[in-house]
């Protein structure tokens, strides 16, 4: 699989904003000059696509062991449908300028870009959790965070029951097992060898993120 197909697959598989973040970061590492060249050659843009003048063949060093790294029409069309190329190039330039201002040259940027990408993916995941989490599940995380020894299943069920009492119509179709499964699949909760429920480092990080962002812990449900 060539480089452009790899980037394209990431953009297709991942939804906003992760797809945008990945495309932008990969563009910085492997395709900055191609993207900038395409923008310079662009002469027509609409909701139906982008048109640009033909690109001259790129000369590739014979010791690379790979073919010409030319952007295919399919790649550029699908990339432009995901993110405006002018906006992408502006962000690429801003990130590169930031690296330059810190004395981080092109050969040393990967070690910084990978943590930045990991952080962006984690924040996007926490945003998704915050979008769907119920108030009782939020209270469960808070209670677990205050209980290093963990909570018993009975204590966890009591928290669930407070939601079932306040929102009977909602919880009638949302049994305890499903309510708990959400916490397990988001890896915010786990159990120890004695069956006690514990908050995970990921779950504790989620709570810290909410505090840092000034987001409310008071959720419906």
N, C-alpha and C positions, 0 to 999 in steps of 0.2 A: 504494500500500500504506500503510495507516495505521500509526501508531506501535505499537499493541499487536500488530498482525500481524507487524511487523518483529521485535519482541522474542520473540514466540512462535516464529517461524521459527528464530531463533538458538538458542533453548532446545531445539527439536526436532532441529536439525541437529548440535549439538555435545553430546558426552557429558560426564558428570561428570569433572573438576570444572569444565571450561571453561564449560559451559552455565550452571551455577550462578553463576559469577563474572560472566558477561555479563548475565544476568538481574538480578543484584543491582546491578551498576553502572548499567545502563540505568534500573533502577527509581529509583536515586538522582537521576538527571538529569531523568527525564520523568514518573515516576509515583509519587513518594513519597507524596503526599497521597492518591491513589487507593487505594494499597495499605493505608495506615493506616486510611482510612475503611472499607475492606472488612473489615479485622480487627475494627473496632469493631462492625460490623453482623453479624458471624458469630455464629450461635447454635448450630450443630450441625456437628461434624467427625467423620468416620470414614474408614476405608480406602476407602469407596465415593465419597467426595466431601465437599464443603463446602456448607453452606446459610447464607444471610445474608438479612437483611431487604432490601426493595427500596430502591434508592438514589434520592434525589430528583434531578431533572434539574439538571445543573451549568450555571451561567450563564457563558457564554464571551464575552469582549470582542469587539465587532463588528469590530475592526481586525485580528484575527488571521488572517482569511482562511481559517479551517478550521472544521469542524463541532465539535460537543460532544465532548470527550475523555472519553467514558464507557467504563468497563471492561465488556466484554461478558461474559455468563455463560460462554461457551466459553473466553475468555482466563483468567478467574479459576479455572475448574476445572482447566485444563491447567497453569497456573502453580502451583496448590496441589499438583498431582500431582508436580511437579518439585522443589519446595522448600517446606517448611512456611512458611506466610505469617507466622506469629508470629516464627519464627527469622529469616526474611528481614527483617522490620521491625526486629528488634533489631539486626541487623548494619547496616542502613541508618542507624538512629539513631546507632550507635557511630561509623560513618564520618563522618557529618555533624557529630557532636560533636567528633571529632578535627579536622575542617576548621575548625570554629568556634574551637577552642582555639588554632589557628594563625593565626587572623585571615583565613581564606580563605572569602570569602562565596560565595553561590550563583552569582553571575555569573562567578566566576573559577575554578570547580571543574573545568570540562571540561579545561583544559590540564593539570591534575594527574591527572584520572581516566584520560585516554587513556594516559599512560605507565604508570600502575598496571595497566591492563588489558593492555597490551603485555607487561609483565613477568610477569603471571600466565599469559598464553598461552605465553610462552617457557619458564617453569618447568614448566608442564604438559607441553609437548613434550619437555623434557629428562627428565622423569619417565617418559614413555612409552619413550624411547630406553633409559633405564636398565633398564626392565622387560624388554626384549627383546634387548639387546646381548649378544653372546657374549664370553667371556673373551679370546679371540684378537683380536677387534675392539677391545676395550678396550686391549689391549697395543699394537695398531697405532696407536691414537690417541696413546697415551703416547709411543711411539717417534717418531711424526711430530712431536709437540710438542717433542721433543728434537732434531729434525733440521730446522733452518730451510731447508736445501737440498733437502729432500724425500727420498723413497725411490724406488728403481727398482721395476718390476713384479716382478723376481726377488726383491728383498728383502721385498716385500709377500707374495708367494707363500710365502716361507719361514715367515712368521708364520702364514699359513693352515695350512701343513703341520703345524705343531706341534699344532694343534687336531685335525687329521685323524688324527694318530698317536695322540693321547690318547683321542679319542672317535670311533673309526672308524664305529660304527653311525650316529651322528648325522651325521657329515660325508659319509657315503656318499650321503645324499639331499640334501646341501647343497653343491653345487659351488662352486668359487672365484668364478665369475661372480655367483652369487646372494649369496654372502658379501660380495663387494665392492659389489654393487648396494645392499645395505642401508646401507652407509656413504655412498654417493652420494645416495640418496633422502632420507636424514636430513640431508643437506647438512653433514656433519661432515668430509667429505673431498673434495678436488678434484684436478685435474691441471694442470700448467703447460704451456707451449708445447713443452717438450722431453719431455713424457710422464712427468715425475716426479710422484709422489703427494705432496700437501701437506695439512696440516690447515687447515681453514677457521677464520675468527674464531668462527663458531658452534660448531665442534667444540672450540676452545680454551675458549670460554665454558662449554661442557658440563663439561669437566674441572674448571674453577674452581668450578662449581656443586657438583660432587661433593665437592670439598675443603671448601667452605663448609658443606655439609650433613653432613659427616662420614661420607659413604657409602663403602663399600668398593670398591676398584678390582679386587678379586679376584672375578671372575664365572665361573660354570660355562661350559663350552664353550670 
